Amino acid sequence: MYARVAWVLTALTVLIAGADVWVTSQYRSLLSEEAVALHGFPFVSGAVVGSAVMGAVIIQRYARHPIGWLLNLSGFLASIALLAEAYSAWVLTADGPGSWSFGAVAGWISLLLGGQFSIAALAILFLVAPDGHLLSRRWRLAAIVAVLGLASYTAGLLTVSPTSFDPEMDEVGPSGSLLFAAGSLLIIVGLIAATVSMVRRLRRSHGEQRQQLRLISLSVVFLVFGVVCLIVVQQFNGGRQTWVTSLPLFVAYFLVPILFAVAVLRYRLFDLDVIINRAVILAAVVLFAGIGYTGLVVAVTALVKTRTSGFWLSLLATSLVALAFQPLRRRVVRLANRLAYGARALPYEALSDFSRSLAETVSPRLLLPAVAEAAGRAVSARSSITVLQVPGTAGVSEAWPSASDVAPEFEVPVRHEGDVLGSIGVTLPKGQRLRAADERLLQDLADQTALAFRNVAMESELAAHVAALDRTTHALAESRRRLIAADDAARCQLESAISRTVLSHLRSMPERLSSLSVARSGTTAVDELEQLVTQTNTALESLREVTHGVFPTQLARAGLTRALKSHLARTGHASLSVEPSADRRFPARVETAVYFCCVEALRARPAGVRIDLRMVRDDLVVQVRGVSLDEIDVQAIVDRVEAVGGSPGLDDPQLLSVSIPIGVG
């Protein structure tokens, strides 16, 4: 619905603009100086049509966007003003069709919807660009001032009868003149305030919005340049409005709706830094030269009160203006750089600010985000990432303004004394390229950050070593605790085994010895002594059996294979398979570790267990099949294996695998 209304108004604008061209061609040549300089053909006609079309394009995408409706309506009303002005001039100056009163009414309408209305609409556009909202609520006052100025100007027109209106406005009364002056002044004040609002918005903006505001700022620069050219050139030609004086302003007016539409629609926002920079400098030079030249000519003429040759007076004024501009040139260039490049206009001041903040960042958590933000803001990047390489780790990285998986388009390594410590990468907005100055700035930032990266890398590496030492200390404490617990458990087991298997035979022996009497018959005493000897032998055999589990002497005498066979022969619930390459002597610590690992695995006396010994290159591999890892002390086995440089395999819950290098002493 909204888009349909906008396109209907656009079609009417095109028809009215066409009628304006036809009416103008009836009483003057379209390429004459009057048609170009006074009526603005073809630039003003193109501007009003372009304004309506661009407004309709914006409304097509954003139905309620204020900028779209302002452009569309101002284009439509301005086309009516153009047609009314052309018809009025045709009737009043070239005896066109219609009565004089019709021409007067047309001239009155052209002033009502013409220049002052367009300037007020332009002020509102500058206030709400580029998103359709004011910078803040207090800027409503600027819009109110522009609207009041337009209302005052309209009230001044209403004091004059349309049918008796004189385009030269020679018969306007004192009240009308006052309203005209007040209205024009208020509209100009509103336009200046709107320009200030847009400049402040530009300085606060970043990213895509900054690119939009740069385009709109470019339209302001063009308009200012056109107005200054009009004022300056008219000082030389006696105040006549020729095509030379009007052309820059009309071209700027023609470009305004195009730049606004491109900014609002965000279509191909190319890098306009250089254009804006040069345009601002040129406008400042022209403005300074025009004001300075005019002021000097007027002042000298008033002081000297003579008809000095205009050539010599112009030469003197030009020289003085040129000399006076030199001290201001650096400030003008600085202002243009700030408007065009933002923070990038002062790169080394940005580096200085970063250096001051660098002294406060003492950890990767603070340093890396600060470097990423400084790099991103310095070149107006869409995103940036800083990577710090820490030996022994995967590296640390931080992104600005938020984490992103997209690889940076441009990356600068951070080096210190030939070592690469990390990198600084940036990704620019679409359509923007990295200038040579930006590359140098990033390189300077990387050079300045290198020493801080070195310090932070050393700190991170030291922290990693400290953490590793803490883990080692904790592991040693746990190992010591397990050793103490294992020693206590072994003592308890030994004491329990001796009490159960040895002392049970010896506990009754003192009583039986005391009951022996020499007076008894020899046969009875011999039988009693034989029973005591049998019990003693049984106790010794049990004690020997217990001590086999503590440390078998056969392991030291005959080796690992024979000791395991002897142990399995006594337990009788496991089988042993030894490859020929593993049937030999190994270092004592290796044999001890393997033996007790096997004994620990068989402590639960499982059935169907098989032990395999074989050599794999330089490692002795022991596999115990048929055991349940949940029923044995796995940690004790791991401690023994790791103590001799081996590694346990515990992936299969029914298989215990141990690999020990035989080169360990």
PyMOL commands that set and color helices and strands:
alter all, ss='L'
color gray80, all
select helices_A, chain A and resi 2-27+33-38+43-61+66-94+100-112+115-128+137-158+162-164+174-204+208-236+243-265+273-304+310-345+347-358+364-378+436-501+503-506+509-515+522-550+553-558+560-571+580-582+588-601+629-631+634-643
alter helices_A, ss='H'
color red, helices_A
select strands_A, chain A and resi 383-388+396-400+410-416+419-427+574-578+609-616+619-625+647-649+655-661
alter strands_A, ss='S'
color yellow, strands_A
deselect
rebuild
show_as cartoon
